[in-house]
Amino acid sequence: MRTVFLDYDARPQPKTKRWCSKCQRDIKPTSAARVIRLRVDDMHILHPDDAGDQGEMALLGMDCAQLVGLEWSRPEQCK
């Protein structure tokens, strides 16, 4: 299974329930985001083709998703 470490910044506290798992900044409801599967015990992102139902679903803002690599995430589905 392919994984990549989510080099996250755990210092700031998100103020809403919609926040980026990498930078901890809030994501506006109107802003695009990407969904990842995150193994929280060691903070590794699972590749979407390998993950299946493993890992917790989490969000990345577009800037952070591009830093990690868009191939590690999928577009967020509209509600």
Residue frames relative to the residue before (quaternion, step in Angstrom):
aa qw qx qy qz dx dy dz
M 1.0000 0.0000 0.0000 0.0000 0.00 0.00 0.00
R 0.3710 -0.7328 0.5344 0.1992 3.54 -0.89 1.01
T 0.0316 0.7823 -0.6205 0.0440 3.57 -0.97 0.90
V 0.0911 -0.7442 0.6559 0.0877 3.51 -1.35 0.34
F 0.4887 -0.6705 0.4765 0.2908 3.57 -1.01 0.85
L 0.3136 -0.7150 0.5936 0.1950 3.56 -0.98 0.90
D 0.1931 -0.7899 0.5760 0.0831 3.56 -0.20 1.30
Y 0.0126 0.8658 -0.4941 0.0779 3.53 0.28 1.34
D 0.3602 -0.6906 0.5878 0.2186 3.53 -1.34 0.44
A 0.1369 -0.8484 0.5096 0.0420 3.57 -0.19 1.25
R 0.4637 0.7178 -0.4323 0.2878 3.62 1.17 0.13
P 0.7339 0.3966 -0.2757 0.4775 3.65 0.65 -0.93
Q 0.3304 -0.7163 0.5768 0.2122 3.55 -1.20 0.51
P 0.4022 -0.7084 0.5167 0.2633 3.61 -0.70 1.00
K 0.3640 -0.7512 0.5148 0.1954 3.57 -1.08 0.74
T 0.7490 0.2928 -0.1795 0.5666 3.58 1.25 -0.34
K 0.6054 -0.5562 0.4216 0.3825 3.56 -1.31 -0.01
R 0.6704 0.4306 -0.2818 0.5345 3.60 1.29 -0.11
W 0.2758 0.7688 -0.5184 0.2533 3.56 -0.04 1.34
C 0.5540 -0.6173 0.4634 0.3119 3.52 -1.28 0.54
S 0.4353 -0.7251 0.4787 0.2359 3.57 -0.81 1.02
K 0.6643 0.5029 -0.3133 0.4557 3.60 1.16 -0.43
C 0.8193 0.2316 -0.1102 0.5128 3.60 0.69 -1.04
Q 0.3980 -0.7536 0.4354 0.2900 3.59 1.32 -0.15
R 0.4682 0.6573 -0.4630 0.3666 3.61 1.20 0.34
D 0.5374 -0.6133 0.4706 0.3370 3.53 -1.16 0.61
I 0.2707 -0.7337 0.6035 0.1555 3.56 -1.15 0.75
K 0.4433 -0.6973 0.4955 0.2678 3.57 -0.72 1.05
P 0.5856 -0.6023 0.4075 0.3580 3.61 -1.05 0.69
T 0.6987 0.4622 -0.2718 0.4737 3.59 1.12 -0.59
S 0.5966 0.5816 -0.3564 0.4228 3.61 1.26 -0.21
A 0.5164 -0.6250 0.4921 0.3172 3.53 -1.17 0.65
A 0.0308 -0.7775 0.6281 0.0091 3.54 -1.19 0.62
R 0.3242 -0.7205 0.5787 0.2020 3.55 -1.31 0.29
V 0.3377 -0.7346 0.5576 0.1881 3.56 -1.13 0.70
I 0.0789 -0.7787 0.6215 0.0332 3.56 -1.03 0.87
R 0.3376 -0.6509 0.6232 0.2721 3.53 -1.39 0.19
L 0.0884 -0.8343 0.5433 -0.0315 3.54 -0.50 1.28
R 0.2637 -0.7191 0.6227 0.1599 3.53 -0.92 0.97
V 0.2655 -0.8433 0.4487 0.1305 3.56 -0.05 1.33
D 0.5731 0.6034 -0.4011 0.3829 3.62 1.09 -0.40
D 0.8094 0.1351 -0.0874 0.5648 3.61 1.10 -0.59
M 0.4386 -0.7477 0.4102 0.2833 3.59 1.37 0.32
H 0.4025 0.6690 -0.5121 0.3581 3.55 0.84 1.06
I 0.3671 -0.6917 0.5793 0.2264 3.55 -1.09 0.82
L 0.2990 -0.7348 0.5838 0.1725 3.55 -0.96 0.92
H 0.5002 -0.6421 0.4774 0.3310 3.58 -0.96 0.80
P 0.5530 -0.6600 0.3911 0.3251 3.63 -0.81 0.94
D 0.6522 0.5163 -0.3239 0.4507 3.61 1.05 -0.64
D 0.7279 0.4217 -0.2218 0.4930 3.59 1.19 -0.54
A 0.6076 0.6525 -0.3335 0.3063 3.57 1.11 -0.75
G 0.1324 -0.7834 0.5896 0.1457 3.60 0.82 -0.91
D 0.7644 -0.2983 0.2510 0.5135 3.58 -0.72 -1.09
Q 0.4504 0.6973 -0.4514 0.3275 3.60 1.23 0.16
G 0.7824 0.3363 -0.2496 0.4610 3.54 -1.20 0.55
E 0.5107 -0.6263 0.5054 0.3024 3.51 -1.34 0.39
M 0.4309 -0.6698 0.5320 0.2876 3.55 -1.04 0.74
A 0.0417 0.7837 -0.6160 0.0682 3.55 -0.98 0.91
L 0.4288 -0.7008 0.5159 0.2428 3.55 -1.29 0.34
L 0.1114 -0.7255 0.6709 0.1056 3.49 -1.34 0.48
G 0.4412 -0.6400 0.5540 0.2979 3.55 -1.09 0.72
M 0.6714 -0.5348 0.3274 0.3950 3.58 -1.14 0.49
D 0.6378 0.5228 -0.3422 0.4502 3.63 0.95 -0.76
C 0.6917 0.4642 -0.2751 0.4799 3.58 0.91 -0.91
A 0.6106 0.5457 -0.3490 0.4555 3.59 1.06 -0.70
Q 0.6590 0.4925 -0.3101 0.4765 3.59 1.02 -0.74
L 0.6203 0.5329 -0.3440 0.4613 3.60 1.08 -0.66
V 0.6774 0.4667 -0.2818 0.4939 3.59 0.97 -0.88
G 0.4981 -0.5932 0.4563 0.4379 3.56 0.98 -0.93
L 0.4524 -0.7280 0.4449 0.2597 3.58 -0.61 1.12
E 0.5862 0.5972 -0.3758 0.3980 3.61 1.13 -0.45
W 0.6423 0.5241 -0.3148 0.4622 3.61 1.26 -0.30
S 0.7485 0.3188 -0.1890 0.5499 3.60 1.26 -0.03
R 0.2922 -0.7099 0.6083 0.2014 3.51 -1.40 0.13
P 0.5963 -0.5587 0.4157 0.3993 3.61 -1.13 0.48
E 0.4864 -0.6388 0.5111 0.3067 3.54 -1.12 0.71
Q 0.3914 -0.7075 0.5371 0.2404 3.57 -0.94 0.87
C 0.4755 -0.6622 0.4994 0.2930 3.56 -1.00 0.80
K 0.4330 -0.7014 0.5083 0.2494 3.54 -1.10 0.74
